[in-house]
Amino acid sequence: MALNRRELAAGLAFGLIAGQATAVAAVTPTPRSVAEPLDILDRVDPELREGAVRILERPLPEFTTASLAQLRAFPPLETPPSGAAATTVDRRAPGRPGQPEVGFQWIVPTAAATGPRPALIHIHGGGYILGRVTDTTAMCEQMAAEFGCLIANVDYRLAPETPFPGPMEDCYAVLEWVHANADELGVDRTRIAVMGESAGGGLAAMTAIAARDRGEIPLCYQVLIYPMLDDRTGSAVRVPDFIGTIGWNEAGNRFGWSSLLGQPAGQASAPYGGVPARIETLAGLPPTFIGVGGLDLFVDENLEYGQRLVAAGIPTRLHLTPGAYHGFDFIAPESRASRSFTAAWKEELGRAFSPPQPAA
């Protein structure tokens, strides 16, 4: 399946780091298990192979303070208007105590509302160290029009300049603003969800945990798209050599988590709430969608988190796409694998956003 330049650029800008990244502050990784000899591309879904080749052809420099600055200096992705029936304005929310104001995009469908509407807090990806809120503006505008929901697309601060809990508190502050101003905004407080991709999925999970623990804001759903949940992946816990080879890899993961936590990834302990996979109990979290590809670095941690949610009594849908790498749905959105993947999370989010039915 042929990829156009926009699709490839969108996937790369989304935070697919396909380089030989080396974390300077990480525990010494344990050896990886070696699979049977097989070309990595033979394991990829045929419709996703062109994107995989493009990613593998574009190695990035090792992750250091200097190379991170260079990556951030790349010009923003130029994307045409989404054409969606939605408007976007830049707004700011008060920060949490001791934290600065938080910028975000407020996206409103142009269709007239017939009553309070659902709201979505969206969080972009980028390994906790990269990414721009504008990378996902078009996607959020399309979702707002499709679901008839209001969307706050969060421009959170990045690590290592802002370690945990700063980025999570930015996301929570925007959630708090939406909830506090629901009447004025036309938001239904019973239908507020969080969503994110990759590191954005990790922050969405952290925000949901904080909302549960603080008991202030009920969430109706969380959509976690191949979320970055466990700092031990790629350090204390290794993956087979054919997993995490295309796109986000073990070295990048060690660097990203070390930057966020302010300590080497994979240590015996981590700040509470900063690593969703380390939370002892998941009871009380909202219903959840978790989707991941079978070749994604995060596949094991995502499946385990989903199983733990199920064991905690949380309604959970797990969607595993064979032969898919990290960010495949951005790289090849028209492939059958991507269409099925996207339809799955949209089905669940649409159900969560459906107006409550009157009692019979």
N, C-alpha and C positions, 0 to 999 in steps of 0.2 A: 504494500500500500504506500503510495507516494505521499511524502510529507511536504507541506508548504513551509516557507521560511518562517512565517508567523507562528505556526504550531511549534516548530523546533525552538525558536527563540523564547516562546512563552514557557515551555518546559524548562529550559535552562535557567531563565530568569527566576522561575519559581523557587529555585534553590537546589537543583540537581547538581551536586558538586561531583564531577566525574574525574577528579584528578588523583594524583598520588599524594594525598594530603597526609602530613605527619604531625601528630600532636606533640608539642614539646613538654606538656604538663599532663602526663597520664601515667597510670601504673603500667608496669611492664606487661604486655599482653601475653596470654598463654597461647600455645601453638594452635593454629587452625587445623580442623580435620580436613583431610584430603579426599575428595571424591574420586570416582572412577574417571579415567581420562575421557573427556568429552568437551568439545568446543562449546564455550559458554553460549554462543549464538544458537546452537542446536537445542538448548533448553528454553529459548525464548519463543513465545507465540509468534507464528510466522508474520502476522500483521503488525507486530511490534518490533520486528528485527531492524527495519531501516532506522528507526529512532535509536535503537540500541547501538547500532554502528556509529551513528552521528555522535552519540554521547562518548563512546569509547575513543573516537578520533579527536576529541577535544579535551585533552588532559589539562588540568589547571596546576599552578605552582603549589608547592607544599604550603600548608597553613602555618603562617607565622604572623606576627603583628604587622610586618611590612606587607606581606602578600594579602592579608585581610583588607588593609587600607586600599590596596590596588583594586581588589575585587569590588569594594564598595564604590570606588571612583568610576566604575563603568557607567555610561549614561543609562538613564531609565529606559526600559523597554517601550518602544513606540508602538502603540496599538491603536487601530482605528476605533472610533466610537462604537460602543456595543450595539447601538440601534435599539436597545431595549426601552420599553416604555417606563422609564424611571429617571429620576433626577438625583444628582449627587452634590452635596455641599460639604465643605470642611467645617468641623465644629471642634470644640474643646470641652472636656469634662474636668471638674475638680479632681485633683489627685487624692489618693488615700492619705491619711495623716503622715506628714513628713515627706510626702512625695510630690513632684511637680504635676502641673496640669497634663492631661493626656489628649493628644490630637486623634481625631478619627473622622472617617467619612460617614456622613449620614445619608442613607440612600432610601428614597421614597418612591413607590410605584405611582405612576401618573393616574392610574385608574381611580375613580372616586371610591372612597371607603364607605361601606354600609354599616360600619360599626367598628369597635376596637379591633386592631389587627395584631397578628403575631409579630414577634420581633426576633431577630437573629444577631448574636454577637459573633462576627466573623474575625478570624485571626490567621494572618498569612504565615507561610513557612519560610525556611531559610536557615535551619540548623541552629537557631537561637542567635546567630551572629550575622546573618545576611537577610536580604529581602526588603522590599518596599511595599507600603500599603497600596500604592498604585498598580502593583503587579496584578492585583486581583480585583481592581475596580470593575472591569467589564463583566467578570464572572458574577460579582455581587449584584450588579445592575440587572443582569439576566435573571438571577434568582429572585430578586425583589419583584420583578414583573411576573415571573412564573408563579410564585407562591402568594403574591399579594401581601408580602410581609415587609416590614421596615427593617433595615439592616444597618448596624454600626460596624464598620470595617476598621479595626483598631490599628493605629500607628504606634505600636509599643516600642519602648527603648530596647536596644540590642545589647547583648553581652559581647565582649567582656567588660565594656565600659559600665554597664548596668547589670550586675549579677542578680541572681535570685535573692529576694522575692520581687525585685523591681519590675521585670517584664510581666509577671503574673499579676501584680498589683495594678499595673496599667490596665490590663484587660478587665480586672474586677472593678476598677473605678468606672469604666465605661458601662459595664453591666449595671452597676449601682446607679449611675446617672439615668439610664434607660428606665430602670425600675422605679426610681424616685419621681421621674417626670412622666410616667406612663399616661396619666390622665390628659395632660397637655399635648403629648405626642400622639395620642390615639392608639396606645399600645394596650393589649390585653395582658395583664400581669400573669395570668395563668398559662400563657403561651409564649414564654421566652426561652430560647434555646441557644446553645453555644456550638460553634463549628470551627474546625481548623484542619489544615493539611500539614503533615510532617511535623516540624517544630510547632506550627500553629495548632496541630492536633494535640501535641503535648501540653501546650499552654491552655487549650480548651479543657483538657482533663484536669489540669491543676486548678483552673478557675472553678470547675464544677466541684472539686474537692473542697476548695475554700468556701464556696457557697453552702455546701452541706455542713461544714464544720461551724461556720458562723451563724447559720440558721436565720439568715436575713432575707434571702432571695430564693424562692423555689424555681428550679429549672424544669421545663417540661421534657427536654431532650438534649442529648449531646451527639454530634456527628463527628467522629474521629477518623479522618482519612489518612491511612498509613501513619499513625501518630508516633512521635518520638517520645517514648515512655520510660526507658530504662538506661541509665548511665553505664550499666555494667556491660551492655552489648558492645563487643569489640575490644573490651579491656579484660575484666574479670571473666567474662563469658564470650567465647569465640563462636563464630558461625562457620558452617561448611564453606569451602573455598569458592563455590559457585554462587553463593548468596552474598548480596551486597557488593557485587563486582561492577554492576552497571548502575551508575548514578551514585547516590550517597553511600559512602563506604565506611569501613571500621575506623580508619584513621581520622576521617572527617568527624565521625561520631565522637571519638575521644576528644578532639579539639573543641567541638561544640559544647559538649557536656562540661568539660573542664572550665570553659569560659563562663558558662552559666552558673555553675556551682561555686566557682572560686577555689576549687581544689581539684586534684587529679580525678578523672572519671574512674569509677569502679572501686572506690574506697569502701571500707567496711561499713561506713555510715554516711549519710547525706542529710542536708537540712530538711526538716519535716515539710512535706508538701511540695518539695522541689523535684521529686522523682516519683511520678504516679505509681510506677511498678513497685515501689518500696512501701506504699501505704498498706498498713496491716489489714484494715478492713475496708471493703468497698461498699458495704451496706449503706443504704440511704442515698446513693447516687441516682441520677435520673436515668430513664431508659436510654439505651445506647446503640449506635451503629458503629461498627469498626470494620473498615475495609482495607485490604492489603494484598499485594502481589506475592506469588510464591517465590520470587527471586529477590524480593525486597530485603534489605538488611534488617528491617523491623518485623519480619514475619513471625518469628518465634515469640518475641515479647508481646506482639499484638494479639496473637492467638491465646497466649497465657493470660493476658489481661482480660480478654473476653471470657475465657473459662472461669476466671475468678469472679467476674461480674455475675455470670450465670449462677455460680455457687452461692453468691450473696443474695440471690433472689431478684436481681435486676433484669427486667426484660431487655434482652440483648440480641442483636442480629450481627453475626459474623459473616463477612463476605470475602472469600479467598479466591483470587484470580490466578490460575496456573500460568506459568510462563511470563509473568508480568514483573517488571522492575519498578523501582521507586519513581513515582511521577508519571507513569505510563499514560494515564488518562489525560494529562496535559500535553504530552508529546504526540500522541496519536489518538485524538478524541473521537475520530470517526471509526476506529477499529471496533470489531464486534465485542472484544473484551472490555474496552472502555465504555461502550454504550451500555453494556450489561451492568458494569460496575456503577456508573452514574445513575442508571435507572433504579438500582437497588437503594442507594442512599436517598435519592429523591422520593422514592416511595415511602420510606420510613419518616423522613422529615415532613412530607405532606400529610401523613397520618397524624403525626404529633401536632401539626398546625391546624388540623381540622377543628372547626368550632364544636364545642361540647354538645352532645345530643340531649334533648330534653328527656327526662325520665318518662318511661312508658306509663 
